Amino acid sequence: MPTLKNRINISVSKEVDRALTALAKRDCMPLATKASELLNLALELEEDSAWDILARQRDTKGVRFLTHEEVWK
């Protein structure tokens, strides 16, 4: 049966497998769904980290801030 989702095949340690199985059981969802959910969360955290690095690079002292009215004149 065709699917709209891409499939990946990964190998995990026994500890990760046990933890993932326990979390999937706790949340009453299939193992693959829980793994996908956790991967999405990890990607969001990575994205947040990248945005944080960019914001810190742009955050400099002595910068003149503009008001909303000044920007949209």
N, C-alpha and C positions, 0 to 999 in steps of 0.2 A: 504494500500500500504506500503510495507516495506521501510525503509529508512536506510541509512548508518550512520546517525547521531543519537546520544542518545537524548532522550527527557527528559526534567525536568519540574516539575511543581512548580512554586514559587508564593508566594503572596507578593504583593508590596503595599505600601501606595498609597493613591490617588495622592499625590504630585509626587511620582515617576512615577506613571502611566501617569499622565498628561505630565510630562517632556519627558518620553520615547515616548509617542505618538507624541508629537510635533517634537522631533528629527527625528523620523521615517518619518513623513510627510515632514519635511524640506528636508530630503535626498532622498525622493521618494523611500522608501523601506519598506518591511513588518515590523511590530512591532517586531516579533520574530527575524528577521535578525538583526535589530538594537540592540536588547538586546544581541544577541550573539556577535556582534561586540564589544559592550561596555564591555562585560565580558572578551573577549579576551584581550582588552586593559588593563583592570584592572589586569589580570593575568600577563601580561608583566611588569606592574609597580611593582607588588609584587616580580617578579623574579629579576628585576633590584635592588630592595631594598635588597634582599638577597645577590646578588652579591656585592653590596656596603658594606654590613656588613662584608662579607668575605675579601674583599680587604682592608678594614680598619684594620682588625685583622692582616693581613699580612704586612701592611705598618709600618715598624719599623725603628727607627733611627739607624744609624751606620751600615747599611747593605751594604755589598760589592756587587756591581752590576757586572755581567759578560757581556762581549761583545758577540756578535753573534758568532764570531770566537772561543772564549773560550768554549762556550757551545757545539758547533758542531764539535770539534776536533775529 
